[in-house]
Amino acid sequence: GATRKSMVDSIRAARGALQNGELVGIFPEGGITRTGRIEEFRPGFLSIIKGTDAPVVPVCLDGLWGSVFSYEGGKFFWKWPKRWRYPVLIRFGRPIHAPADADHVRQAVEQLLTKH
């Protein structure tokens, strides 16, 4: 698992990249959702943008459920996937400047999921 020092180092590196105008991709749930549902966003991801002018761009990866990335009963699927290639739809939302909290960003991602 990640140590506190490695997490702090990662946050510093991400903040530095943002301050240099680079793009930083973050899974605020801590990783790819493996249950097919959006999990709780960890509020710490907002500490990366705090004090920067960087907006948060909500992104939704739709279509991963049923792939080799899926979990069932808290474990990876222990069966062959129905197919090897899964079409994944990536949706981008409008940039959010200085989001109030993690729930604000989570709601924006949920709205992207409901757009079919």
N, C-alpha and C positions, 0 to 999 in steps of 0.2 A: 504494500500500500504506500501511498504518498505520505511523506513526513511533513511536518509543519514547515520545516525549512525549504523543502522542495516546492511546496505550495506557494510560499512567500516568494521564492525565486521565480516561479512561473508567472505570478501576478506582476512582479517587477518587469520581467522580460516582455510580457504582453503590453503593459503600460508604456514601456519604452518604444515598442514597435508602433503603438498608436500615436505617440508623440512625434514619431518620425514619419507619420503619414501612411503607415502600412496598414493592411487589412489583417484583422485578427478574428479567427473563427473560434467560437466557444459553444460547447454544449452546456447550457446552464443547469441541466439536470444532472450533470456529472458524466454524461456519456450518451450514446445513442439509446433511445428508448427501445427496450426489448419486449415490452408487453403489448404494444399496439396502442397505448394510451400515453398522453403527456403526463409526466410525473411532476412532482413539486420542483419548482426552480429554486436553486440554492441562491440566497441573496448575496453571497460573496462575489458573484460574477460582476455585480455592479461596482465593486471596489476597483475593478480594472479601469473603468471609464471615469471614475470620480476625478474631478479636477482637470479633465481633458475636454476638448471640444468634439470628441468623437461621438457620432450618433450610434444607436443600436439599430441594426437592420434585422427585423424578425425574419427567420427562414424556417420553412417547413419541409422536411423530407417525408414524402408520402409514398407508401408502397413497399416499405421494408418489412412489414408484418408478413410472416410466412416464409421469409428468406432465411438464410443460415444465420442471420443476426437475431432471430426471434428467440424469445424465452417462453417457456410454459411451465407452470408450477415452480418458478424461481430458477429453472435450469434451461440450458440450451435445448432446442429440439433434439431428441436423440433418434431422429429418423431422417431419411433422405428427403431433401426438399422436393416439392412437386415439380419444380423446374429449376434450372441453374441460373437463368437470367431473369431477373425481375425488373420490369420497368419502374423506375423511381421518378416521381414528379417532384421537382424542387420549385417551391413558391417563395417569392421574396415580397415582403411587406414594405410599407413606407417607413423611412427612417424615423426613429424616435429620438429626439434630442432631450437629454437630461431626464430619462424616465424616473418617475417618482419612486417606484419600487419594482421588485421582481415580478409581482402579480400583474403589473401593467404590461410588461413584456410578454408574460405567459398568455395573457388574454389576446394580445396581438397575434401570437403564434396560433392559438386556438381558432381565431377568426380565419386564418389562412387555411386551416384544415377543413373548415366547413364550406369553403368555396370549391365547388365541384365544377 
